[in-house]
């Protein structure tokens, strides 16, 4: 292949000339005519746009100086970019001299259009008037008359001047008919003058004269070659543009007096310079405020920043090292991004919009930036846009809080808020349908026949139902009242909370849009009556459970937020209530409906008649049948309730319940809850405030109960039900998760879907790093891994589980009888809470978001917890604990009392690759893999490094990534820090430890140690209860065995006649002989209790048993002895059992509660050590990691070669 000519002699296709030598078009050009060698100077003249921009006139809106108005104005002018560029190069050179010589004090510019002459003079250090030993020419000639010469070629030298590439002033020389250089060299006492002509092709000999005194200076005078720019003269537009650049220098170069045509520019400093813009720009500043606010870098004085509110379009006036960057660049974005970031929270807060975008703020900003940048880079030789990354600026600038405050007060925020609201108003109005559309094509809408038909529309009622099954119930009920005045539309789940939602999210919400269309609502309208609507009434019909109450609240919230006037219309808002529980008397068949659970519970406790009534729970409206539907709609006064018109209290409570910023108020509101409270549905009209305080409050309480664990057992209600079901099942064989979920729902009277129970079971069985430290269920199957944080678990029908062996070492069976079990539908279910031997809420941690409260509790090491419990037992102080996760190989370091730093593991191997063997807790491997993919093919230009390749050899439990980088990027990573570079560090905070305490109240704990201090006395008290119960049980067992032995001995000795006698006579003799009546104990352990038998006497636990009047059932345990029990062998065995039971009883009596506790803790530690040993064994037996993807890639390359 032929050598390519160098840049200084580029072969250029010949351009046909207009001379007589031009060949006819039909003749083919020769190779010599097509490819020609040009000098660089010829190439510049032939292709000027590459160096100075276009040489043709353009029309463009630009900032120029208006001499008549004495201000800088923006107007459309006609100018030649190339001509402007060559003049600007000389102006920037003059400004640069201030950096070289801080004593420089003046720049003088003369523009003489009549003579086509421009002269730029600056004092300060001149150019050395000496011969360049290497090039054999004088230095001034080398600088201005030879291409690619510059003092800026050393990129290692940090300079804040405008020149860089060695063209600069030479371009002005090349595009001038005459170019004169004059400079005074004080050091050598010489003055240098040289003239270049004919586009630098003619160099006249320099004139060098001696000068004994006078200041140093440099003056460049030139006559642009106007013919090259297709001009006859410098017109007024061009002159105004150059004058503006002269004013730029006066503003940008501190400490320099700038004059134009002999007149001093009346601008001193950048701040005064910017004032020239204030009269011409349409600043929308706040009334009485300065249109422009200023800030500057006080550290090294390299940054001066001015800000003004623009007229709706982003504007900027910026300078880099005195170069006018008319199109901005990275320096402007550097400032703009900081301001936008600081202002955004204020805009969001004031506008209520959550989707404020960068451009919405940016378009209202006008920035003035004057900065000094080290070795700046630009997008072209015209230097209109700076491209250098901020990390290489050579200095930093941080907007000050004072500057941000002044910007906020300038009117910027108000302008943006007005603009956002205007746009959102347009968006919302766009979605509105016609007010009174007769027919609507909306899926699943069953419209009333007279909806939208005046005057009947005001009598029409739209029923919003919770789902399709509820709609089917309504349609059945409408057979009673007809379809003319009733329409029905099913909601899909919970309505959007519009209180703090962005208008865009509201606009995009199909449910909201449909409701507006069905009712005929117009955004922004105020309604004094329902005459303009398609429906005159809106009725909410949801399930009577807590979630149904929440949906009701969301609908009311929607109306209050978007159409508040509707709540002022009497009779507009209604609700349709149905029973959640029906009790039927077993004998009389009398029915009593209950519309809330607390109402039923209050009745049941007051009447104590559960056994005489059968109870049916109506989980949802779908439980009601057609007969129920007709009954409901046939008795509208009972089931249809009207909401009273809203007052200020009502509206305040709605806002409190649904506003995201009212968290503190909601917490206070939750404290008003009283057990057993419910809303009175016997009234005809319901006040909205009563609905919020007596019904919606119950949802919030229940929401917290479902989301936040108990401090006592560490369980949320769903987990507690699962654990109860696993224990009640008895057999500890594997069972399908789906089947277990169904079983748990049945035995715990769970009224929601089994899917959520199955999800809870899977969660309790997970054991990957970052999940449970002590999984209480065994994961048999794919229960999820750290690859995606457990999301990849298989379907419940494929998974098996059982109770883990360790579970009953934590939740000891001996505690089961002393727990308080709940009742649901006349059935005993799980306890209020279990009583573990150590605070499991710390062992497995917890996360949850409720209403007004959330919780984030890290995991802790069981051994650390046990050690602290033993310290408390021994009366010693607690040792502060750090979070700990089973299987995590990284480090967790305490940063302060409530903050911990979590580090993964990364190191450089012998090949120079980075090996990542651990990620921060809950930074899943899939997420890390995505991050590496972005580093391999970065889309963000701000990324500080990139990687070449990576391989992922991770397993379900171990992390193993190999990352390949080139040496430069590896050095960057090491400079930044490997952990920081790859996001291998995270934080764990202990500032949000929230639990339900033993009294069922939400409590925030300052530390895990505080939980232990609250757990300790409660657990100790329950060890005392356990001991009392064990003593009672053992005493009961001993009494039975002792009396049985005595009974048999009396019969065998003939002291008690037993056969062929009446039972009454026998029991009288038994009593006289001292045999004890022992009744069956009242079941305290519901897990192993037999079916309830109404004919059986029951005891009351410890204390007196309940006896049926005149009954001798207390001797049943003796009468039940079979004939073999009277043999000598059986009597001996009975006595042995009695004596052994007595020994056990004495041992328990002499054992202290703390001894019980220490034994349990030691037994647990044995199990815990076994679990850790199993983990190590599984890790050892893990399959070998697959070959590296990088090696495979290299092998493929070698094969291709």
Helices and strands as residue ranges (DSSP letters): G 7-9, E 11-13, H 31-34, E 35-37, H 40-46, H 49-52, E 57-66, E 71-80, H 81-100, E 106-112, E 117-123, H 139-145, H 169-174, E 176-185, E 190-197, E 202-203, E 207-210, E 217-224, G 226-229, H 236-252, E 257-260, E 263-264, H 270-278, E 292-296, E 303-309, E 315-320, E 323-324, H 330-351, H 358-362, E 365-371, G 390-392, H 401-409, H 412-431, E 445-446, G 456-459, E 461-466, H 468-481, E 486-491, H 503-508, H 510-519, E 537-541, H 546-562, G 564-568, E 573-576, E 581-585, E 591-594, H 597-607, G 610-612, E 613-617, G 621-623, H 626-633, H 636-639, E 640-643, H 648-658, H 663-670, E 685-686, H 688-691, I 692-696, H 697-707, H 717-729, E 735-736, H 737-747, H 754-765, E 800-801, H 807-810, G 813-818, E 821-824, E 827-831, H 840-843, E 846-849, E 854-857, H 862-873, E 891-896, E 899-903, E 905-908, E 914-918, H 925-936, E 949-952, E 961-964, H 967-976, H 978-981, E 985-989, E 993-996, E 1002-1005, H 1008-1052, H 1063-1072, G 1113-1115, H 1116-1119, G 1123-1126, H 1128-1149, H 1153-1180, H 1189-1200
